[in-house]
Amino acid sequence: MGVVLTCGLPSHDLNAQSVELLREFVYESAPFPSCHASTIEETTKGTLITAWFGGTHEKHPDVGIWVSRKTSSQWSAPLEVANGIQYHSTDGTEVRYPTWNPVLFQPQQGPLLLFYKVGPTPQSWWGMLMSSSDDGVTWSAPTRLPEGILGPIKNKPIQLRSGEIVCPSSTEVPNSDVWQVHMEMTPDLGKTWVRSSELNDGKQFGAIQPSLLRLDENSLLAVGRTQQNRVFQMKSRDLGKTWGEMEASSLPNPNSGIDAVTLQDHRHLIVYNHIQGKDGHWGARSPLNLSVSSDGFDWKAAWVLENTPKEEFSYPAIIQTRDGLVHITYTWNRKKIRHVVIDPSQLKPRDINDGQWPSE
């Protein structure tokens, strides 16, 4: 897996093939120059909604959380719904921090949830939560999550049959390279929480930003980003209460965010940069790939979303809507958010090791 694979470009003549049904930008212009870390969800009424952080640049205090809804065939103009303005309790002095990593989630019952982070850095940020009862048209005032609770750190939660929501989370320890994964569970839409212990020691694997897959009625699989040049994998046999040992999957990871989803037909899709990192440092964030698995462990090459050298296609989000189609959003060169619609029934997987990826 140390070899960078040659990945074909997808055909952008969308009438010529049926895997990609749509390829578009969420917006063409916006009141901010830089964006990153998108999230996408389908609301109870079937509306698509996406969010991301945008501002002068990552870590700048003017970075806020922006939202767009797809009505008819058009995305609405980006609207800032949250920022990092804080007021000191003693004298009311205003200070503004950057916001980070929004995560949209529509529970089976109840309002649409929007988690995000506020703070100077990922080592010192804290979790925030807003909700919407009208499919993202208007939002509640933000509330700060309890101390030690960050919410889903990048990727969407899953909801169990019991109604409990399992949020994949992680921490980056200040003044160190220690990255650790944990889970946060809420039975009441964010009112009360239970936090797991850290699920890795941060030494064998420095890991963050897990995604959750459903293997069967009782088993979950967490996969995510590492400093060790591989996507990690970790299994739970009791719906997230306890977890097995973290280990390396067969997929490379250049220290960049991924996302994954379990489909209605029980297959699993993962969207990620199929390229090696460099000793734990950020590697290239192109190409951006889609792989498929029947069991969550044996992955096949499914599609190439982007493959332009020296450009950035990163931090993907992936969902399957009720109509069976797959929606993917991702950062496009830190300038725009791209949205791609995939028909998963048309994927023609190939062995990853042959170096050729389905692309048309």
C-alpha positions as CSV (number, residue, x, y, z in Angstrom):
1,M,0.0,0.0,0.0
2,G,3.0,2.3,-0.1
3,V,2.6,2.9,-3.8
4,V,0.5,5.7,-5.0
5,L,-2.1,4.2,-7.4
6,T,-2.8,5.6,-10.8
7,C,-6.4,6.8,-10.6
8,G,-8.4,7.6,-13.7
9,L,-10.5,10.8,-13.8
10,P,-14.3,10.5,-13.8
11,S,-16.0,11.5,-17.0
12,H,-17.7,14.8,-16.4
13,D,-20.1,14.3,-19.3
14,L,-22.8,13.0,-17.0
15,N,-25.0,11.9,-19.8
16,A,-22.3,9.5,-20.9
17,Q,-22.4,7.4,-17.7
18,S,-24.8,6.6,-14.9
19,V,-22.6,6.4,-11.7
20,E,-22.4,10.2,-11.3
21,L,-25.8,11.7,-11.6
22,L,-24.9,15.3,-10.6
23,R,-21.7,17.3,-10.1
24,E,-22.0,20.9,-8.9
25,F,-20.8,23.5,-6.5
26,V,-23.1,24.4,-3.5
27,Y,-22.3,28.1,-4.3
28,E,-20.4,30.0,-7.0
29,S,-19.7,33.1,-4.9
30,A,-19.8,33.8,-1.1
31,P,-18.9,36.6,1.3
32,F,-15.8,34.6,2.5
33,P,-12.7,33.5,0.6
34,S,-12.1,30.2,2.3
35,C,-14.2,27.2,3.3
36,H,-13.7,23.7,4.7
37,A,-15.2,20.7,6.6
38,S,-18.6,20.4,5.0
39,T,-21.5,18.2,6.3
40,I,-24.7,17.1,4.6
41,E,-28.0,15.7,5.7
42,E,-31.5,14.9,4.5
43,T,-34.3,16.4,6.7
44,T,-37.5,14.8,7.7
45,K,-39.3,16.5,4.7
46,G,-36.6,15.3,2.3
47,T,-34.8,18.6,2.0
48,L,-31.0,18.5,1.5
49,I,-29.0,20.7,3.7
50,T,-25.3,21.3,4.0
51,A,-23.1,23.3,6.3
52,W,-19.3,24.2,6.5
53,F,-17.0,26.7,8.2
54,G,-16.0,29.7,6.2
55,G,-14.0,32.9,6.7
56,T,-10.7,34.5,5.9
57,H,-8.9,31.3,6.5
58,E,-8.9,28.3,9.0
59,K,-8.3,29.5,12.6
60,H,-9.1,33.1,11.8
61,P,-11.6,34.6,14.4
62,D,-14.0,35.6,11.6
63,V,-14.7,32.0,10.6
64,G,-18.3,31.1,11.1
65,I,-20.7,28.2,10.4
66,W,-22.6,28.6,7.0
67,V,-25.6,26.7,5.8
68,S,-27.3,26.2,2.4
69,R,-30.5,24.3,1.7
70,K,-31.5,22.7,-1.6
71,T,-34.9,23.9,-2.6
72,S,-36.2,22.7,-6.0
73,S,-33.0,22.3,-8.0
74,Q,-31.1,25.2,-6.5
75,W,-28.9,25.6,-3.4
76,S,-29.9,28.7,-1.4
77,A,-27.3,31.4,-0.9
78,P,-24.9,30.7,2.0
79,L,-26.2,32.0,5.3
80,E,-24.1,32.3,8.4
81,V,-26.0,30.7,11.3
82,A,-23.3,30.6,14.0
83,N,-20.1,32.4,15.0
84,G,-17.6,32.2,17.9
85,I,-18.5,35.5,19.6
86,Q,-18.2,35.2,23.4
87,Y,-18.7,37.7,26.2
88,H,-16.7,37.8,29.4
89,S,-18.9,37.2,32.4
90,T,-17.2,39.9,34.5
91,D,-17.2,43.0,32.2
92,G,-19.1,41.9,29.1
93,T,-16.1,42.4,26.9
94,E,-16.5,40.7,23.5
95,V,-14.0,38.3,22.1
96,R,-14.4,36.2,19.0
97,Y,-13.0,32.7,18.3
98,P,-13.0,30.7,15.1
99,T,-15.7,28.0,14.6
100,W,-14.9,24.5,13.3
101,N,-16.3,21.2,11.9
102,P,-20.1,21.4,11.8
103,V,-22.0,18.2,11.8
104,L,-25.7,18.0,10.7
105,F,-27.8,15.2,12.0
106,Q,-31.5,14.4,11.6
107,P,-32.8,12.1,14.4
108,Q,-35.7,9.7,13.7
109,Q,-37.9,12.1,15.7
110,G,-37.3,15.6,16.8
111,P,-35.5,18.6,15.4
112,L,-32.6,18.8,13.0
113,L,-29.4,19.1,15.0
114,L,-26.3,21.1,14.2
115,F,-23.1,20.4,16.2
116,Y,-20.0,22.5,15.8
117,K,-16.9,23.6,17.8
118,V,-15.7,27.0,19.0
119,G,-12.2,27.8,20.2
120,P,-8.7,29.0,19.2
121,T,-7.5,25.5,18.2
122,P,-8.6,21.9,18.0
123,Q,-6.7,21.3,21.2
124,S,-8.7,23.9,23.1
125,W,-12.1,24.1,21.4
126,W,-15.5,23.2,23.0
127,G,-18.7,21.7,21.7
128,M,-21.8,23.6,20.7
129,L,-25.3,22.6,19.6
130,M,-28.2,24.3,17.8
131,S,-31.4,22.8,16.5
132,S,-34.0,23.6,13.8
133,S,-37.7,22.6,13.8
134,D,-38.3,23.8,10.2
135,D,-35.8,21.9,8.2
136,G,-33.0,24.4,8.7
137,V,-34.8,27.6,7.8
138,T,-34.4,29.0,11.3
139,W,-32.2,27.9,14.2
140,S,-32.3,27.9,18.0
141,A,-29.9,29.9,20.0
142,P,-26.6,27.9,20.4
143,T,-26.0,26.1,23.7
144,R,-22.6,24.9,25.0
145,L,-22.3,21.1,25.5
146,P,-21.2,19.9,29.0
147,E,-17.6,20.0,30.0
148,G,-15.7,17.2,28.4
149,I,-18.4,16.6,25.7
150,L,-17.5,17.8,22.2
151,G,-20.2,16.2,20.1
152,P,-19.5,14.4,16.8
153,I,-16.0,15.7,15.9
154,K,-16.4,15.7,12.1
155,N,-18.7,12.9,11.0
156,K,-22.3,12.1,11.5
157,P,-23.7,10.2,14.5
158,I,-25.9,7.1,14.2
159,Q,-29.1,6.5,16.1
160,L,-29.8,3.1,17.6
161,R,-33.2,1.4,17.7
162,S,-33.4,2.5,21.4
163,G,-33.3,6.1,20.2
164,E,-29.8,6.7,21.7
165,I,-27.5,8.7,19.5
166,V,-23.9,7.5,19.3
167,C,-21.5,10.4,18.3
168,P,-18.0,9.5,17.0
169,S,-15.6,11.9,18.7
170,S,-11.9,12.5,19.4
171,T,-9.4,14.8,21.1
172,E,-6.1,16.3,20.3
173,V,-4.1,16.6,23.5
174,P,-2.5,20.1,23.9
175,N,1.3,20.4,23.6
176,S,1.7,16.9,22.2
177,D,1.0,14.7,19.1
178,V,-1.4,12.5,21.1
179,W,-4.7,12.0,19.2
180,Q,-7.4,9.8,20.8
181,V,-10.8,8.5,19.8
182,H,-13.8,8.2,22.1
183,M,-17.6,7.9,21.8
184,E,-20.3,10.2,23.3
185,M,-23.8,8.9,23.7
186,T,-27.0,10.9,24.3
187,P,-30.5,9.3,24.8
188,D,-32.4,12.7,24.7
189,L,-31.1,14.7,21.7
190,G,-28.2,16.3,23.5
191,K,-29.7,17.1,26.9
192,T,-27.7,14.5,28.8
193,W,-24.5,12.6,27.8
194,V,-22.4,9.6,28.6
195,R,-18.7,9.6,27.4
196,S,-16.6,6.6,26.9
197,S,-13.0,6.4,27.9
198,E,-10.3,6.9,25.3
199,L,-10.3,4.0,22.8
200,N,-6.6,4.2,21.8
201,D,-3.5,5.1,23.6
202,G,-2.4,7.8,21.1
203,K,1.0,6.1,20.6
204,Q,0.5,3.0,18.4
205,F,-2.2,5.0,16.5
206,G,-2.7,8.8,16.7
207,A,-6.3,8.7,15.5
208,I,-9.1,11.2,15.2
209,Q,-12.4,11.9,13.4
210,P,-14.0,8.5,13.3
211,S,-16.9,7.4,11.1
212,L,-19.4,4.7,12.1
213,L,-20.7,1.8,10.1
214,R,-23.4,-0.7,11.0
215,L,-22.2,-4.3,10.5
216,D,-25.2,-6.1,11.9
217,E,-27.9,-5.7,14.5
218,N,-25.4,-5.6,17.3
219,S,-22.0,-4.7,15.7
220,L,-20.6,-1.3,14.7
221,L,-17.3,-0.5,12.9
222,A,-15.4,2.7,13.4
223,V,-13.0,3.9,10.7
224,G,-11.0,7.1,10.6
225,R,-8.0,9.3,10.2
226,T,-4.5,8.5,11.6
227,Q,-0.9,9.8,11.7
228,Q,0.2,6.3,10.8
229,N,-0.5,6.4,7.0
230,R,-3.5,4.0,7.2
231,V,-7.2,4.4,7.9
232,F,-7.9,2.8,11.3
233,Q,-10.6,0.3,12.0
234,M,-12.1,-0.8,15.3
235,K,-15.1,-3.0,16.0
236,S,-17.9,-3.0,18.7
237,R,-20.0,-6.1,19.2
238,D,-22.5,-4.3,21.6
239,L,-23.7,-1.2,19.7
240,G,-20.8,1.0,20.9
241,K,-20.7,0.2,24.6
242,T,-17.3,-1.4,24.3
243,W,-14.7,-1.6,21.5
244,G,-12.1,-3.9,20.4
245,E,-8.5,-3.0,19.7
246,M,-7.7,-0.3,17.1
247,E,-5.8,-1.6,14.1
248,A,-4.8,-0.6,10.6
249,S,-7.1,-1.2,7.7
250,S,-6.0,-2.0,4.2
251,L,-6.7,1.6,3.1
252,P,-4.0,4.4,3.0
253,N,-4.5,7.7,4.7
254,P,-2.4,10.9,4.3
255,N,-3.4,12.2,7.7
256,S,-6.7,13.6,6.2
257,G,-10.3,13.3,7.1
258,I,-12.6,10.6,5.7
259,D,-16.3,9.7,5.9
260,A,-18.2,6.4,5.5
261,V,-21.8,5.2,5.3
262,T,-23.7,1.9,5.5
263,L,-26.1,1.6,2.6
264,Q,-29.6,0.3,2.6
265,D,-28.4,-2.9,0.8
266,H,-25.9,-3.4,3.7
267,R,-22.8,-2.6,1.6
268,H,-20.5,0.1,3.0
269,L,-18.9,3.1,1.2
270,I,-15.9,5.1,2.3
271,V,-14.8,8.4,0.7
272,Y,-11.1,9.3,1.3
273,N,-7.8,10.3,-0.3
274,H,-6.2,7.1,-1.6
275,I,-2.6,8.1,-1.1
276,Q,0.0,7.6,1.5
277,G,1.0,10.3,4.0
278,K,4.6,11.2,5.0
279,D,5.6,10.1,8.5
280,G,2.4,11.3,10.1
281,H,2.5,14.7,8.4
282,W,-0.2,15.8,5.9
283,G,0.3,14.2,2.6
284,A,-1.4,15.1,-0.7
285,R,-5.2,15.5,-0.6
286,S,-5.7,14.4,-4.2
287,P,-7.0,12.0,-5.5
288,L,-10.3,11.7,-3.7
289,N,-11.7,8.2,-3.9
290,L,-14.7,6.1,-3.2
291,S,-14.3,2.4,-2.2
292,V,-17.0,-0.2,-1.4
293,S,-17.1,-3.2,0.9
294,S,-19.6,-6.0,1.6
295,D,-18.3,-6.5,5.1
296,G,-16.5,-3.3,6.1
297,F,-13.0,-4.9,6.0
298,D,-12.4,-6.0,2.4
299,W,-12.5,-2.8,0.2
300,K,-12.8,-2.6,-3.5
301,A,-12.1,0.4,-5.8
302,A,-15.4,2.0,-6.7
303,W,-15.0,5.5,-8.2
304,V,-12.6,8.5,-8.5
305,L,-14.2,11.8,-7.5
306,E,-11.2,14.0,-8.2
307,N,-7.6,13.5,-9.4
308,T,-5.8,16.8,-10.1
309,P,-2.2,16.7,-8.7
310,K,-1.2,19.4,-6.2
311,E,-4.8,20.5,-5.6
312,E,-6.9,19.9,-2.5
313,F,-10.0,17.7,-2.4
314,S,-10.6,16.9,1.3
315,Y,-12.8,16.4,4.3
316,P,-15.6,14.6,2.6
317,A,-19.1,13.9,4.0
318,I,-21.3,11.1,2.7
319,I,-25.0,10.1,3.2
320,Q,-27.6,8.0,1.5
321,T,-31.0,9.6,1.0
322,R,-34.3,7.8,1.2
323,D,-34.4,7.4,-2.6
324,G,-31.3,5.3,-2.5
325,L,-28.9,7.8,-4.0
326,V,-25.6,8.8,-2.3
327,H,-24.7,12.4,-1.8
328,I,-21.1,13.5,-1.2
329,T,-19.8,16.9,-0.3
330,Y,-16.2,17.9,0.1
331,T,-13.7,20.8,0.2
332,W,-12.7,22.0,-3.3
333,N,-9.3,23.8,-3.0
334,R,-10.6,25.6,0.2
335,K,-12.6,27.9,-2.1
336,K,-15.9,26.0,-2.7
337,I,-17.9,23.1,-1.5
338,R,-18.6,20.5,-4.2
339,H,-21.6,18.3,-4.2
340,V,-21.7,15.0,-6.1
341,V,-24.6,12.5,-6.4
342,I,-23.8,8.8,-7.0
343,D,-26.1,6.0,-8.0
344,P,-24.6,3.1,-5.9
345,S,-26.4,0.5,-7.9
346,Q,-24.2,1.4,-10.9
347,L,-20.8,1.0,-9.1
348,K,-18.6,-1.6,-10.7
349,P,-15.9,-2.4,-8.0
350,R,-12.4,-3.6,-8.9
351,D,-9.5,-4.9,-6.9
352,I,-7.7,-2.0,-5.5
353,N,-4.3,-3.6,-6.0
354,D,-4.6,-3.7,-9.8
355,G,-4.0,0.1,-9.7
356,Q,-7.0,0.9,-12.0
357,W,-10.1,2.7,-10.7
358,P,-13.5,2.8,-12.2
359,S,-13.9,6.3,-13.6
360,E,-16.4,6.1,-16.5
